[in-house]
Amino acid sequence: MQETRVRQILEGGKQYLVPLYQRPYAWEPKQRDRLWDDILKLADDRQTDPTASHFMGSLVLALGDVGPNGLQFLVVDGQQRLTTLSILLCALRDYVRDHNPGQPMLADQIHEQYIADRYKSGDDRLKLLPTQADRDNFRAVVDRASGADSRSGVGDAYRFFRRQLEIADDPDDPHDIQRIQDAVLDGLAFVSITAKDADNVYRIFESLNNTGLRLTQGDLLRNYLFMRLGRRGEDVYNSWWLPMQRRLSPSDLELLFWLDAVADAPTLKQAEIYTFQHARLQKLTAIEIEAEITRFEALSKLLMSMREPELEKDISVRLRLQRLKEWGTTTVDPVILRLLAMRDRDEATTLEVSKAMAIIESFLVRRVLVGGPGAGINRVLLQAGAELRPGVPVNRTMMEYLASGRKHYGSDERVRKAVLEQPLYLHGRANQQKLILKWLDESFGSKEAVDVSKATIEHVLPQTLTPGWRAALNECLGEGETVDEVHESLVHTLGNLTLTAYNSELSNREFSHKRDELRLSGIRLNSMIADEEVWGRQQILERGVELAERAILEWEAPAEALDLVDTGVQWSVAHEAVMAIPPGSWTSYGDLAALIGTHPVPMGQHLATVFIPGGWRVLQAAGTISPGFQWIDPKDRRDAKEVLELEGLRFDAMGRAEQSSRLHASALAAAIGIGAAADEVVASTGDEERFLSQLRENVDAAAVHGVIELLRSWEELGGEVTFGVADQVTAFLMGPEIPGHKRVWPFAIYPSGTVEVVFQHMAARHPFDSEGLREEFRTHLLGIRGIEITANKLMKRPTFPIEILGSKSARQEIQQALEWFVEQL
């Protein structure tokens, strides 16, 4: 083990071979930026201290062939850094050649000493020989050939360094490029470790990388497989692995290994892929290892057809793949992959596989229709693959599994009841609800294709009642009913929902105006509505009955003998919603009842007998405290109104809580992260251009640039930027999905000029339901100039000015806080 500079590593007759099993070149802009900044700083520091250096980490090598051409080393660890530096030297060589045409020896010296040996031919001449996936692009850079700046990782890095050299070269400073060259060759230092024993090399490799911080789980598995294959590795790599590696992205390749394993081990996490597969594969012979690689290659083609259903040849299977892809539940992937693999092995017919997929779709749709809980569905789907077995028709196995137990696979009777009573708009994801409406429309044989990415869900009876709508509902009240109670019981049900591209135009308009607009649509769901003269309770229920029957025909019911769904009211959802009401806010018995599809009376009776934190924040529709309200503890003598006022809720002279503090059913759903009401806040159907246009109207150019930079850096961290559907388009920084948990987001960016830190939503989502983590995130932000968030805001939605993002230093600090945020996920 010794400290070695880049000059010492590359000069002389040595060659560094990146083994074929190593991952391809994978450095991204963030890593290149950091390296370049370090080099520029080092070049500057060496002007006053020529001994200054920058540590690049370890370089782990294994002694390879020793022959007349010199020493060959296998690069066990450090290949990404060594490849990057070699590309940088190629860019430096070309820059020097182009800017010093009268002194070609300056460029030749860099090339012959550190890039390629002119006395050798072919690949033997290269000081560094990357893994096979990168060799063509690397050779092009070395030879300055056509394609040197190709759209590859190697080409991107080459273009980056050429551009940075142009920027760094000061016409008034004749020595700046030379200082950069010296900093790279003499200032960058590695700790070089060379091992001679192959087993020892692998132990070093595992100790460096099995943390998953440096290499992905897929990389680790690939390296293990090819280390096991020995000399056969070259042929197997070219024939099977390289095509698979080119077919799938690195993330999908890793996903493939997880999908293959999780069908048998449903609780397996992606971070455990290597450990699981290693334990299985170490028992196999080299021939069996080779067979496993050919099996993975076959599975990669099937995964591609799941990603791109148009590749599937059978029309019935293609339809099911397309629908399940649109549904967006990735936890079906393991069972779908296993179904397709069983078909390939002739263990299942195409018809059986198509029927099994249709049953999975029916289960998913009916579960949403009956308001099945979100919790538990990932576990159900991940375990489905383990139920499949040769010799038993796969469609029968799927039906037996999904229809048994309490999996909420809704029966026909349950669907009929739920469609009329349950608030579909508050169940499932917005995209899933739009798909249900789309597929129901297609059941009519509609000729107009519905693009659900552009359509929005329209409430015919609007979510906010105007005087005209209130008067219309008043005509259909039963004894003892109020307009608000009837409205809440109907507004979110399937019978009142449709699809339109004109949601903002229709909004709260009277039915006569809505009817005229809907009549112009080619969507059959809309023509049903447009045929009505009025729109009220009777019309909504009649349409619900018709749509329920269509749903029953479209999606297969569970086997009757096995239909053990829970038909009870989901009180636990109501409990969660009550606990999500922040101090200073309130909801009504009717709002809470509408959330779970029951009536205000049983809801009031339930709350009177069960203690729920925040239960005193549930009031009558007018905002008054129920005359029969009593604390669960008979010894509690507090005045409920005084308790609410101490929490910040204001009452008028008539004892009515202010309506602006009321949380309706949709707001309750958003607070606990269920249904389209939640997705409406983070919908992806908005328009980025509209957001940026609105942003430019309200803030200066520096802030606009800062927002764009922040959005791009969030995507580089693995997050997703989505846009709202309201008139003011909001940008949401959505975190990566965590299987089995609600999605969490740190910021909402409003084009009017504020950034909202959504602690209120975080509090209902893992892992930020921990107050300690929210406080730590607040602390990360608190140190940034211009951001002031007090400790009592951890259950609220504090904001800071968007102009802060216009400062590069502040933005970098915010990006660091977001890096920490993603690490917690």
Buried (B, 14 or more C-beta within 10 A) or exposed (E): EEEBBBBBBBBEEBBBBBBBBBBBBBBEEEBBEEBBEBBBEBBBBBEEEEEBBBEBEBBBBBBBEEEEBBBBBBBBBBBBBBBBBBBBBBBBBBBBBEBEEEEEEBBBEBBBBBBBBEEBEEEBBBBBBBBBBBBBBBBBBBBBEEBBBBEBBBBBBBBBBBEBBEEBBEEEEEEBBEBBBBBBBBBBBBBBBBBEEEEEBBEBBBEBBBEBEBBBBBBBBBBBBBBBBEEBBEEBBEEBBBBBBEBBEBEBBBBBBBBBBBBEBBEBEBEBBBEBBBEEBEEBEBEEBBEBBBBBBBBBBBBBBBBEBEEBEBEBBBBBBBBBBBBEBBBBBBBBBBBBBBBEEEBBBBBBBBBBBBBBBBBBBBBBBBBBBBEEBBBBBBBBBBBBEEEBBBBBBBBBBBBBEEBBBBBBEBBBBBBBBBBBBBBBBBBBBBBBBBBBBBBEEBEEEBEBEEBBBBBBBBBEBEEEBEEBBEEBEEEEBBBBBBBBBBBBBBBBBBBBBBBEEBBEBEBEEBBEBBEEBEBBBBBBBBEBEEBBBEBBBEBBBEBBBBBBEBBBBBBEEBBBBBEEBBBEBBBBBBBBBBBBBBBBBBBBBBBBBBBBEEBBEBBEEEEBEBBBBBBBBEBBBBEEBEBEEEEEEEEBBEBBBEBEBEBEEEEBBBEEBBBBBBBBBBBBBBBBBBBBBBBBBBBBEBBBEBBEEBBEEEBBBBBBBBBEBBEEBEBBBBBBBEEEBBBBBBBEBEEBBBBBBBBBBBBEBBBBBBBBBBBBBBBBBEEEBBBBBBEBBBEBEEBEBEEEBBBBBBBBBBBBBBBEEBBEBBBEBBBEBBEBB
